[in-house]
Amino acid sequence: MSDNVYILGVGMVRFKKYPEKTIKMLTAEALEALVGDVQVKKEDIEAAWFSNSGWGMSQMQHCIRGQVALAPLGIQGIPITNVENACAGASTAIHGAWTAVKAGLYDLVLAVGAEKVYFPEDRAKMFEGFASGADVEFVHGMIAAFQADAAKKAAEAEEGGKEKKGGGGHTAFMDIYAMGARMHMKAYGTTQRQLAVIAAKNHHNGSMNPMAQYQMDMTVEEVLEDYQVAYPLTRAMCAPIGDGAAAAIICSEKALGRFPDAKPVRIRASVLVSGSLPDSGLAVIGERASRRAYEAAGLGPEDIDVAEVHDATAFGELAQYEEMGFCPVGEGGPFAESGATSLGGKTPVNPSGGLECRGHPIGASGLAQAYELVNQLRGAAGPRQVEGARIALAENGGGFIGMGEAAMCVHILERI
């Protein structure tokens, strides 16, 4: 058993639309970037976890995805575990790799995630695929009800005249997030402007991130004036459609000595939990996951210097302020408005730009969070560097069950 487990190195491809590239190509580029960060030979890798959600739906590669993507790169013959956990797939791959190293089965393993979401020739299929991240037996009826409620609330807020000016549709999850935002607004007085503050903060951070899909700064007013997706969410508050890949090497303390020039980061905690139905009696998933992670790390939310959270929408980020314990429940809006989550604030959140700006290729997003936080803890994040960052938290949620995420990973990382 290994007492300490580390992220030895990281690599990723800039997230964007790559209509000309395949999953195999994106995987190869992420591993090339990884080797550029830490000189690991393919012969050193003892096992691998490969995350992907949509390759089966888009190109019928339903099975053995990791073997298909990695064998051409010379990574073959070793144990390869294929991971599908909706948007939490890549962080689940990290958790699987961490578990195996922690158990003493291996000393050096690979976690990699790759996804192609953008298919311009079949946009309807592209958006429909997201519905499989929820219970498909009733998701379509649920979404129809959410859309009707959104239209009613938009009209009540005198936003009904703001017509969509482009885009061409949105994923089912945007309707679920929008419903969650409206419920939060009704319960706690959260405002659309507070959501815009979060999105504008992320666009500012993304403008400084060369790996981000969106790299343009936006003001709060520009976010509010963007076209409406599902009230209260505008386009600038939502993660874009895009492709990409990211990877990490996870290792034991024993393996560190083989890489004297590496800049490892310690994994203080790795937690994976599942969602629940409303009548389960369980606390919300983020609260359960974060509390377990804090307990494992021997830390609390006040110890977190920087965080990357799953902001498929600005409301998703606001909800995680509360579920991660950064502020009391119901106070996520004022917390954002205070500047606490901006660079230089009390708890900077999503310095990468988050999913809203860095992008969200589903099976790669959790590893992109690790890429950002490893660089933050190394002091290598450039103009978006969080000064003095020593402890970092990554929260990555996937799919929906009931009104919450179906899966969630929380990782706590430490500079050494």
N, C-alpha and C positions, 0 to 999 in steps of 0.2 A: 504493500500500500504506500502511495506517495503522499506525504504530508502537504507538500506545496505543488501546485500546478500552475503553469505559466502560458501566456501567449508569447511565443518566441518571435514571431514575425507575422506581418499582414501584407495583403496586396489587394488591389481592386481595379476594375475598369471604370472609367467615368460613366455614370448612368446617363443614358439618353436614348433616343430612338435609333436603332441599328437595323433597318430593314434588310440590309445586305449580309448580316452576320448570323451565324448559327449558334446554338448552345455550345457545340464543341469549340467553336472559335472563341467565344466569350470566356469559356472555362480556361482555354489555353492562355489567353491574355491575362487573366487574373493570376494564374500560376506563374507566369513570367514575371509579373509585378511582385509576387510573393518572393520569388527567388532573388529578385533585385533587392529585397529588404533583408533577407537572411539566406545565407548560402547553404540551402538544404538540397541534397541530391535526392532524386526520386528513390534511390535504393535505401535512403535513410527512413522513409515513411513506412511505418509498420501497419497502419490501418487508416481508413478514410471514411468520412461521413459526407454525403453529397445531397444537397438540398435543392429541390425543384418542385414546383406545383403544377405548371401548365403544359409541359412538354407532351404529355399524353393527349390533352384536349386539342392542342394546336397542330401537332404533327404525328399523333398516334404512337409516340414513344412512351407507352404506358408503364413499362417495366424496365428493369436493369438500367436505369438512366445513368447512374454513377459509373457503372462498368463501361457503358457506351461512350461517355464523355471523357473518362480518364484513361482507358486503355490506349488510345492513339498517342497519348502523352507519355507512355511508358510506365504508367502507374497501374499495375495489374498483378494478379496472383495473390494480393493481400486481401484481408477482409475489407469489404466496401459495403457500407450500410446506406441505403437510400432513405431519405427523410422527406416526408410531406406533412407539414403542419400549418398549411395556409401561410399567412404572412409571417408567422413565427418559425418558419422552417429553418432559416439559417442559424438563428440563435438556438434552436433545438439541436442542430448539428454540432454547435459548440458544446452544448450540454452533454450530448452523447460522447463527444471526444474527451471532454473533461472527466466524465464518469469513468471511462475506460482507463485513463491515465491515473486518476485518483485511486482506482481499484488495484493498480499495479500491473495491469495486463500489458500495457505498452509504455514506452518512454517518449515516443515522438509520433504524432499522428496529424492528419490533415482534416480540416473542416472547410468545405467549399460550397458555395451556392451560386447558381446561375439561372437566369430567367429571361425569356423573350415574351413580352406582353404586347408589343406593338405589331399589329398585323393590319396595315392600311387597306388591304384588299378585302377584308372581312371584319369591319368594325362592329357589326352586330354580334358576331361570335366572340369577338374580343371582350366586349362588355358582359355578355351573357356568362362567360366562363367564371366571372367573379361570384356569381350566385351559388356556385358549388361550395363556397366557403361558409355557407349557412345550411340549415336543414332544408333541403330542396323540396320536401313534401309540402311545406307551407310558405316558403319564402316569397313566392310571387304574389300571393294574396296579401301577405304582410306588407310588402313593398308598395302595392297599390294603395293600401290604406294609409301608409306613411306619406305617399305622394299627395294624396287628397288633403291630408292634414297640413302639409307644407304649403300647398296652394292657398288654403284658407288662412293660415297664419301670415303668409306674405301679404295677402290682401288686407288683413287687419292692421299690419304694420305699414301700410301704404307703400309696400314694395312690389305690389303686383304688376305695376307698370314697367318694371325693369325686365325687359325681355332678354332672352338668351341671344347673344350675338356671336355665334360660332360654336366650336366645340364638337357638336355632333353626338351628344349622349353622355351618360356617366354610369359608373358602376353602381350596382345595387347597394354596396356598402355606404355610398354617400347618402342615400336615403335613410339608412339606419343611423348613421352619425348625426344627420340633421334632426331626426326625431329625438335622439338623446340630447342634442343641444337645446331643442325647444322645451324638453322636460326640465332641463337644468335652469333655463331662463325663467320658467314658470315657478319653480321651487325656490330659487335663490336670487332672482333679479339679475342674473347674468345678462349682458347686453351683446348685441351684434358687434358693437364697436370694440368690446373687449376681445372678442374673437379676432377682429381685424388687427388689434395690437399684437397678438401672438403671431399672426401670419406675416405682418410687416417686419417683426423682429427676425423671423426665419428667412424672409427674403433678403434682409440686410446681411445676415450671416452667410447665406448661400452665395451672395454676390462676391464674397471673399474666398469661396471654396472652388478651386479648379476642378474638383471631382463632381461638382453638383450639376444636375441637369438644367436647373434654372439658376442663372447667375445675374439676375437683374434686381436692383434695389427697388423697393416699393414703399410708398408712404401708407399710413393708415387709410387716408382718403382714397388712394388708388385701389387699395384692397376692397374697400366698400363699394367702389364704383364699378368693379369688375362684374361680369355678367353672373346672374344668379344660377346656381346649380340646383340647390334644394334649400329653401329658406331655413335657417339664416346663413347658409354657406354660399359664398361666392367662389368663383373658380380659383382665385388666388389663395383661398383657404384650404384647398384640396390638393392632394398629391397627384402629380401628373402620371400619364401612361408612359412607360419606357422600359428599356432593356438594360442588362448589366450582369456583372459577376463580381464576387469578392471571395477571399480565401484567408485562412489563418493556419499557422502551425501551432499546435498545442503540445507542450512537453512537460516532463517531470523535472524535478531538481537535478536528478542524476544526469539528464541529458544536457543541462545548461553548460557543463564544462567543455562540451564538444564545440561550443559556439562562443568563444571569448569576445568576439566583436559585436555580438547581438545586443539588443536593448529590450530585454523581456519585461513583461508586465505580469504581476501576480494576479491570479483569479482568486479573490477572497471568498466569493460565494457564487454558486451556479444553481439556480432553482427553476424548475419547470412545473407548472400546475395547469389544471384544466378548469374550464368554466362550468357553470351550473345553471339549472333552470330556476325561475323565480321562487318556486316553492321549496327549494332545497334546504333553506335555513342557513346556508353558508354566506359568509361575507363576500363582497365583490372580489373578483379575481385579482385585481391589482393590489388590493389591501392584503390578501392572503399571500400572494407571491412576494411582495416587498418585505412584509414582516418576517417571513421565513428567511429571506436573503439577509436582512439586517441581523437576525439572530445568528445565522451561520457565520457572518463576517465579524460579529461582535461590535457592530456599529449601529448608528441610527441615521435618520434622514438629515439631521443637522451636520453630519460628518461628510456629506456628499459635496464635493467641490465642483463637479460638472456632470451633466447627465445627457444622454440621448434617449428619447422616448418615442413611442410609436405614434406619430402624428399624421396618420392618413388624412386627417383634417385638423384644423386648428382646435376644434372642440376635443378631439382625441388627446391633444397635448394638455389642454386645460383639465380634462378628467384625470390625467396621470399626475398633475401637480398634487391633486387631492389624494389619489390612491397610493402614491409613493410616500405620502406624508410630508411633502414640502410645505403644505399649508393646510389649514382645517377644511373639512368638507363644506362646500358652498362658497368658498372664498377664492377659488381659482381665478375668477375674473379680476377682482381687485389686486390679487397677487401679481398677475401679468401686468396690469396697468402701473403698478409700483416700480417696474423695472427690475424686479428681483430675478427674473429669468433671462435678462439680457446679459451680454458680455459686460463684465464689471459689476454685475448684480450679485445678490446673495447666493443664488443657486443658478448659474447659467445653464439653460436647457437648449439642446439642439444647436450647438455652435456650428455644426456642419450645414445648417439649413433645414435639417430634418427631412422626413419623407416629403413634406410639402415642396421642398426646393432641391434637395439632393436627389430625390426621385425614389421610386418604390417598385423595382423589379422584384416581385413577391418573394421568390426563393433566395434572394441575395441580401435583402435589407438588414437582417440581423447582423450579418458579417460586416456590412458597411458601417453599422454603428460601432462595432469593435475596431474597425480600421480608424475611425475618427477618434475614439477614446484612447486607443494605444498611442496615437500621435499627440493627443493632448497631454497624456501622462509623460511622454518623452520630451515635452516642450517643443514639439516640432510642427505645430499647427499654424504657423505663420501669423497673419494679421488677426485671425480669430482665436488666437491662443488665450486660454483662461490662465491667468497668472497664478503660479504656485499650485497648480492642480496636482493633487496627490491621490485622492480617492474619486473614482468615477462609477456611475451607475448606468446600465443599459437596460431598458424595458422594451420588450418586443412582443406585441400581441398578434394573434392570428385567428381569423374567422369569427363567427358569431354563434353563440348558443344562448337562447333567451334574449336578453338585451345587453349582454356583455361578451367579451372575447371568449372564444372556445379554447384557446391555448395561450399561454403566456410564459415567457422566460424573463427572469431578472438576473443580471450578472453584476457583481461588484468587483471592480478592478483596482489594483493598487500599484503606484509607482514604487520601484525598488532601487 
